[in-house]
């Protein structure tokens, strides 16, 4: 079936949500963004770079989510509370428009600070790595352990966690926390809580926390968390 004109297609992605507007209607995208910013359950908002600088948003390319051919027009992460405790476990988040509560792909530190386990003769035993890592690193490490060249792959080899001649000390690395924010916040919003009651705030902003790791003239940037700031 054919979509009606000015439609928005939503693709849930486990704590984040992708919005596609097939005609790339800039006015509709801006109205949608402004509506989302006014809702308490919405966290960070990114937009495709074709729409320029929309207040209270960052370009999708700032977190490597830009794809002109098939990328979404709007990307949102739902709000979270890392300090809330439910049944003895810390952290809550909204998950999707399907009314789920809790997922695996939000920008909450509860989701992002996840677990990577590695075992075998190529790894140190009983070692807890304090440096950031991500899925993008997996292929590089497998190739390094097998002695295979992989020059065009993204990510890094986790030398600090490896054993033998591939191991290097943690002191060889330098880590710098950094942050990204929209150039200007969204203001004069009709803010609402989850239950529909009004919020006294009228200003939406958010911050993306990153970790930059460097060694031997090379650097890698890891996403840490992103959360809304309503005033």
C-alpha positions as CSV (number, residue, x, y, z in Angstrom):
1,X,0.0,0.0,0.0
2,X,1.1,3.6,-0.6
3,X,1.8,5.9,2.3
4,X,-0.3,9.1,2.5
5,X,1.5,12.4,1.8
6,X,3.1,14.0,4.9
7,X,3.4,10.7,6.7
8,X,5.9,9.8,9.4
9,X,7.2,6.3,9.5
10,X,8.4,5.2,12.9
11,X,11.0,2.4,13.4
12,X,11.5,1.4,17.1
13,X,15.1,0.5,17.8
14,X,15.2,-0.6,21.4
15,X,15.2,2.6,23.4
16,X,15.8,4.9,20.5
17,X,13.3,5.6,17.6
18,X,13.9,6.4,14.0
19,X,11.4,8.8,12.2
20,X,11.3,8.7,8.4
21,X,9.6,11.4,6.3
22,X,9.5,10.1,2.7
23,X,9.2,13.5,1.1
24,X,11.8,15.1,3.3
25,X,9.4,17.9,4.1
26,X,11.5,20.3,6.2
27,X,8.6,22.1,7.7
28,X,7.0,18.9,8.8
29,X,10.3,17.7,10.3
30,X,10.6,20.9,12.2
31,X,7.1,20.7,13.6
32,X,7.7,17.1,14.6
33,X,10.9,18.0,16.4
34,X,9.2,20.8,18.3
35,X,6.4,18.5,19.4
36,X,8.9,15.8,20.6
37,X,10.9,18.4,22.5
38,X,7.8,19.3,24.5
39,X,7.3,15.8,25.8
40,X,8.8,14.7,29.1
41,X,9.6,11.2,27.9
42,X,11.9,12.4,25.0
43,X,15.6,12.7,25.6
44,X,18.2,13.6,22.9
45,X,17.1,14.5,19.3
46,X,19.3,14.2,16.2
47,X,18.3,15.3,12.7
48,X,19.7,14.6,9.2
49,X,22.0,17.3,8.1
50,X,19.8,18.2,5.1
51,X,17.6,20.1,7.6
52,X,20.3,22.4,8.9
53,X,20.6,23.7,12.4
54,X,17.3,23.1,14.2
55,X,17.3,24.5,17.8
56,X,17.6,21.8,20.5
57,X,19.0,19.2,18.1
58,X,22.3,17.9,16.9
59,X,23.1,16.6,13.4
60,X,22.9,12.8,13.1
61,X,26.5,12.8,11.7
62,X,27.8,14.0,15.1
63,X,27.2,10.4,16.5
64,X,27.9,8.7,13.1
65,X,24.2,8.1,12.3
66,X,24.0,10.1,9.1
67,X,23.2,8.2,5.9
68,X,21.8,10.4,3.0
69,X,20.5,7.3,1.1
70,X,18.6,5.4,3.8
71,X,19.1,7.1,7.1
72,X,16.3,8.5,9.2
73,X,15.2,12.1,9.2
74,X,14.9,12.3,13.0
75,X,16.5,10.1,15.7
76,X,15.3,10.3,19.3
77,X,16.4,8.6,22.5
78,X,13.9,8.3,25.2
79,X,14.4,9.8,28.7
80,X,16.0,7.8,31.5
81,X,16.7,7.9,35.2
82,X,20.0,6.2,36.2
83,X,19.3,6.6,39.9
84,X,15.8,5.1,40.1
85,X,15.7,1.6,41.7
86,X,13.1,-1.0,40.8
87,X,13.1,-4.4,42.5
88,X,16.7,-3.7,43.7
89,X,18.1,-2.8,40.3
90,X,19.2,0.7,39.4
91,X,18.0,2.5,36.3
92,X,14.8,3.1,34.4
93,X,14.0,4.3,30.9
94,X,11.2,4.8,28.5
95,X,11.5,2.4,25.6
96,X,9.1,3.2,22.7
97,X,5.7,4.4,21.5
98,X,4.6,0.8,22.0
99,X,4.5,1.7,25.7
100,X,7.3,-0.6,26.8
101,X,9.3,0.3,29.8
102,X,12.9,-0.8,29.5
103,X,15.1,-1.8,26.5
104,X,18.7,-2.2,25.4
105,X,19.4,0.6,22.9
106,X,18.8,4.0,24.6
107,X,21.4,6.6,25.3
108,X,21.2,5.9,29.0
109,X,24.5,4.9,30.8
110,X,22.6,1.9,32.0
111,X,22.4,0.7,28.4
112,X,25.6,2.1,27.0
113,X,27.9,0.9,29.9
114,X,27.3,-2.7,29.0
115,X,29.5,-5.8,29.2
116,X,32.3,-7.3,27.0
117,X,33.7,-10.6,28.1
118,X,36.7,-12.2,26.5
119,X,38.6,-15.4,27.5
120,X,41.4,-17.4,26.0
121,X,45.2,-17.6,25.7
122,X,45.3,-14.2,23.9
123,X,43.8,-12.3,26.8
124,X,45.0,-11.4,30.3
125,X,43.4,-13.3,33.1
126,X,41.4,-11.5,35.8
127,X,41.8,-8.2,34.0
128,X,39.1,-5.5,34.2
129,X,39.6,-2.9,31.4
130,X,38.9,0.7,32.5
131,X,39.1,2.0,28.9
132,X,36.1,2.3,26.7
133,X,35.3,-0.2,23.9
134,X,32.5,-0.9,21.6
135,X,31.1,-3.4,19.0
136,X,33.2,-1.6,16.4
137,X,36.3,-3.0,18.0
138,X,35.5,-6.7,17.8
139,X,36.6,-7.3,14.2
140,X,39.9,-5.5,14.8
141,X,40.7,-7.7,17.8
142,X,39.8,-11.0,16.2
143,X,42.1,-10.0,13.2
144,X,44.9,-9.1,15.6
145,X,44.7,-12.4,17.5
146,X,44.8,-14.3,14.2
147,X,47.6,-12.2,12.8
148,X,45.5,-11.0,9.9
149,X,45.7,-7.5,8.4
150,X,42.5,-5.4,8.5
151,X,43.7,-1.9,7.6
152,X,40.4,-0.4,6.5
153,X,38.4,-1.6,9.5
154,X,37.2,1.0,12.1
155,X,37.7,0.5,15.8
156,X,40.9,-0.3,17.7
157,X,42.8,-3.3,19.0
158,X,42.3,-3.5,22.8
159,X,46.1,-4.0,23.4
160,X,45.8,-3.2,27.1
161,X,43.6,-6.3,27.6
162,X,45.7,-8.7,25.4
163,X,48.4,-11.0,26.6
164,X,52.0,-11.7,25.4
165,X,53.6,-9.5,22.7
166,X,50.3,-7.8,21.8
167,X,49.8,-6.4,25.3
168,X,50.7,-2.8,26.2
169,X,50.3,-0.9,29.5
170,X,47.3,1.3,30.3
171,X,49.7,4.2,30.8
172,X,50.2,4.3,27.0
173,X,46.7,5.7,26.6
174,X,45.2,9.1,27.3
175,X,41.5,9.5,27.8
176,X,39.7,12.9,27.6
177,X,36.0,13.3,28.4
178,X,34.2,15.8,26.2
179,X,30.6,16.9,25.5
180,X,28.4,18.1,22.6
181,X,25.4,20.3,22.9
182,X,23.0,22.0,20.3
183,X,24.1,25.4,19.3
184,X,20.9,26.8,20.8
185,X,18.2,25.3,22.9
186,X,14.5,25.1,21.9
187,X,12.4,27.6,23.8
188,X,8.8,28.6,24.3
189,X,7.6,25.0,24.2
190,X,4.2,23.7,25.3
191,X,5.7,21.2,27.7
192,X,3.7,18.2,29.0
193,X,4.4,15.4,31.4
194,X,3.7,11.7,30.5
195,X,0.2,12.0,32.1
196,X,-0.6,15.0,29.9
197,X,-0.3,17.6,32.7
198,X,1.7,20.8,31.9
199,X,5.3,21.2,32.8
200,X,6.5,24.5,34.1
201,X,9.6,24.5,31.9
202,X,9.6,25.9,28.4
203,X,13.2,25.3,27.4
204,X,14.7,22.0,26.0
205,X,18.3,21.2,25.6
206,X,20.5,18.1,25.9
207,X,24.1,17.0,26.3
208,X,26.0,14.2,24.7
209,X,28.9,12.8,26.7
210,X,31.8,11.3,24.8
211,X,35.2,9.7,25.7
212,X,38.2,10.4,23.4
213,X,41.0,7.9,23.7
214,X,44.4,8.5,22.1
215,X,47.7,6.6,21.8
216,X,50.6,6.8,19.3
217,X,49.1,9.7,17.4
218,X,45.8,7.9,16.8
219,X,42.5,8.7,18.5
220,X,39.1,7.0,18.9
221,X,35.8,8.5,20.1
222,X,33.3,6.5,22.2
223,X,29.8,7.5,22.9
224,X,29.1,7.6,26.7
225,X,25.6,8.9,27.3
226,X,23.1,11.6,26.3
227,X,20.3,13.1,28.4
228,X,17.8,16.0,28.2
229,X,17.9,19.2,30.1
230,X,14.6,21.0,30.6
231,X,14.5,24.4,32.3
